[in-house]
Amino acid sequence: MTVNIRHLASSHRFETTVDGFTCELEYTLQGKVMTITHTGVPSEVGGRGIASELVRAAYEVARQEGWKVVPACSYARVWSERHPEYAGLRA
């Protein structure tokens, strides 16, 4: 599934809207370390890979910005373990 993910840098948030439901990833930023604190996808649109795309988008922004990532939320932690291609970005 392809979704249009927006990075709302001033709010430390990534989001997309699918079938009218807002899906989000929230993070904090300390220096050059992004800590992913929450990934949320409403059950009405769950199971479509949306959370995965949100986490991937966060890691890609971190790569572009030269940041390291701490996947503090449980979903982001499991996702990062399943995607070793992003291991070099982990703080």
N, C-alpha and C positions, 0 to 999 in steps of 0.2 A: 504494500500500500504506500502510495506517495502522498505525503501531507506537507502543507505549507507551514513551516515552523518559523515563528518570529522570535528574534532575540531582543528582549526588552532590557537592554543593558542597565539602564538607570534603576530598574526595579529588580535586577538580579534574577531574571526569570526568562524561561523559554515557554512559548505557548503556541497552541494550534487549536482550531475549532473544527470538530468533526460532527456532522449531522446535528449542529446546533449546540454541542457540548464542548466546554472548554477543557482542554487537557494541558497540564503544566508540569514544568520542572523548575524548582526553585534552588538557588544556590547563594552562598556567601562568598565574598572575595576578600582575602587578607593578603595584601601584597600581590604576589604572583601565584597564589594558591586558591583554586576554586574548590569549594566544598559543596557537593551536591547534597542538599538537605531533604528534599522531598520530590517525589515524582508521583503525579496523580492523573489517573485516567478513569472517568466515570464508568461504571459497570455497563451502562447502555452501549458504549462503544469499545469496550474492552476486548481483548483477544485478537486485535487486528495489527499488533506490532507498533502501536502508536508510542508507547512508553519507550520502546527500543529506539525509535527514531528521535525522540526527545533527548535521550542520553547520548546517542551518537552525535547529534547536533551540538550538545554541550562539549563533548570531547573534541570535536572539530574546531570549535571556537577557541578552546583552550590551546590546541595545537597552533592555531594561527596567531594567538596572542603570546605564545611562549609561556603559558601557565602550566602548573602541575595540577592534578585533580585528586581530591579525596572523595571517594564515593561513600558518603556517610549514610545515605538512605539504603534500605535493604535491597530495593530493586536495582539501584545503580551499582551496588556492590556485586550482586550476582551477575549483572550484565557485564561488568568489567572483567570478571573471572572467565566469562564465556567468550570474550573478545581479546585474545592475547595481543592482537595487533595494536592495541592501545596501551599495553603494559608500560611502555616508556614514559607515558604521561602521568602515571600514578605517583603521588607524593609519598 
